[in-house]
Amino acid sequence: MRKILVVDDDPNIRFLYKEVLSEGGYKVLEAGSGIETFKILNHEDIDLVLLDIKLRFESGLGVLQRITKKFPNTPVILCTAYISFQDDFTSWLADSYYVKSSNPYELLDEVKQVLSKKALANKHPKEDLRSNA
């Protein structure tokens, strides 16, 4: 079973995402801060991180930078209520972004897409593709 880490300072959002993702067949772990995020990432094999861009005491983009540096093979989906963050180049480190909506099942679709892309990339590394060209 694939593990997803939901990082959001709002426990209601974490609960909602956990319910939807669990129904989708994923094991869901939760973190409310960057510190909790790295405690989990250091001890668990996480297949994907859902990261809120605006955490209460820190920037989600700062957490994103640390995740991509320490765990470069772990895909990250930025979750936000705002569209304007896309102008911040740090957001480009994420594999995808999800604008929070009233339909959380859209998030489930986005998770499936990102995990599928990651699986395909692992199945066909760029080195193999270059050697066949």
C-alpha positions as CSV (number, residue, x, y, z in Angstrom):
1,M,0.0,0.0,0.0
2,R,1.4,3.4,-1.0
3,K,2.0,5.9,1.8
4,I,1.1,9.6,1.4
5,L,2.1,12.2,3.9
6,V,-0.4,15.1,4.3
7,V,1.3,18.3,5.6
8,D,-1.2,20.9,6.6
9,D,-1.6,23.0,9.8
10,D,-5.4,22.7,9.6
11,P,-6.5,19.4,11.2
12,N,-9.8,19.6,9.4
13,I,-8.0,19.6,6.0
14,R,-5.8,16.7,7.1
15,F,-8.9,14.8,8.2
16,L,-10.7,15.4,4.9
17,Y,-7.7,14.4,2.8
18,K,-7.0,11.4,4.9
19,E,-10.6,10.2,4.5
20,V,-10.6,10.7,0.7
21,L,-7.1,9.2,0.2
22,S,-7.8,6.2,2.5
23,E,-11.0,5.5,0.5
24,G,-8.7,5.6,-2.6
25,G,-6.5,2.8,-1.1
26,Y,-3.6,4.8,0.3
27,K,-2.1,4.7,3.8
28,V,-2.1,8.3,5.0
29,L,0.2,9.9,7.6
30,E,-0.2,13.4,8.9
31,A,2.0,16.3,9.8
32,G,1.1,19.8,11.0
33,S,4.5,21.4,10.6
34,G,7.8,21.1,8.8
35,I,9.4,19.6,11.9
36,E,6.8,16.8,12.0
37,T,7.2,16.3,8.3
38,F,10.9,15.5,8.6
39,K,10.4,13.3,11.6
40,I,8.1,11.2,9.5
41,L,10.2,11.4,6.3
42,N,13.3,10.3,8.2
43,H,11.6,7.1,9.5
44,E,9.0,6.1,6.9
45,D,9.1,5.3,3.2
46,I,6.7,7.9,1.8
47,D,5.5,7.7,-1.8
48,L,4.2,11.2,-2.1
49,V,3.9,14.4,0.0
50,L,0.8,16.7,-0.1
51,L,2.2,20.0,1.2
52,D,0.2,23.1,2.1
53,I,1.9,26.2,0.8
54,K,0.9,28.3,3.8
55,L,1.7,26.7,7.1
56,R,1.1,28.5,10.3
57,F,4.7,29.0,11.5
58,E,6.7,28.5,8.3
59,S,6.5,28.7,4.5
60,G,5.5,25.5,2.7
61,L,7.9,26.6,0.0
62,G,10.7,26.5,2.5
63,V,9.6,23.0,3.5
64,L,9.4,22.1,-0.2
65,Q,13.0,23.1,-0.8
66,R,14.2,21.0,2.1
67,I,12.2,18.0,1.0
68,T,13.5,18.2,-2.6
69,K,17.1,18.5,-1.3
70,K,17.0,15.7,1.2
71,F,14.5,13.4,-0.5
72,P,14.8,14.2,-4.2
73,N,12.9,11.1,-5.4
74,T,9.8,11.8,-3.3
75,P,7.1,13.6,-5.4
76,V,5.4,16.6,-3.8
77,I,2.1,18.2,-4.6
78,L,1.6,21.7,-3.4
79,C,-1.8,22.4,-2.0
80,T,-3.1,25.9,-1.9
81,A,-6.1,28.1,-1.8
82,Y,-4.3,30.6,-3.9
83,I,-3.3,30.6,-7.5
84,S,-0.8,33.5,-7.3
85,F,2.0,31.4,-5.7
86,Q,2.8,30.0,-9.2
87,D,4.9,33.1,-9.8
88,D,7.3,32.0,-7.1
89,F,10.0,30.0,-8.8
90,T,10.4,27.8,-5.7
91,S,7.0,26.3,-6.5
92,W,8.5,24.8,-9.7
93,L,10.3,22.3,-7.5
94,A,7.0,20.6,-6.8
95,D,5.8,17.8,-9.1
96,S,2.3,19.3,-9.2
97,Y,0.0,21.7,-7.5
98,Y,-3.6,21.4,-6.4
99,V,-5.8,24.4,-5.8
100,K,-8.1,23.4,-2.9
101,S,-11.7,23.0,-4.0
102,S,-15.0,21.9,-2.8
103,N,-14.4,18.5,-4.5
104,P,-11.6,16.7,-2.7
105,Y,-11.9,13.8,-5.2
106,E,-10.0,16.0,-7.7
107,L,-7.1,15.7,-5.3
108,L,-7.3,11.9,-5.5
109,D,-7.1,12.2,-9.3
110,E,-4.1,14.5,-9.0
111,V,-2.4,12.0,-6.6
112,K,-3.0,9.1,-9.0
113,Q,-1.5,11.1,-11.9
114,V,1.6,12.1,-10.1
115,L,2.3,8.6,-8.8
116,S,1.7,7.2,-12.3
117,K,4.2,9.7,-13.8
118,K,6.7,8.8,-11.1
119,A,6.3,5.1,-11.7
120,L,6.7,5.6,-15.4
121,A,9.9,7.7,-14.9
122,N,11.3,5.0,-12.6
123,K,10.5,2.3,-15.2
124,H,12.1,4.2,-18.0
125,P,15.0,6.2,-16.6
126,K,16.3,9.0,-18.9
127,E,19.7,7.3,-19.3
128,D,17.9,4.3,-20.9
129,L,15.9,6.6,-23.2
130,R,19.0,8.4,-24.4
131,S,20.9,5.1,-25.2
132,N,18.0,4.0,-27.4
133,A,17.9,7.3,-29.4
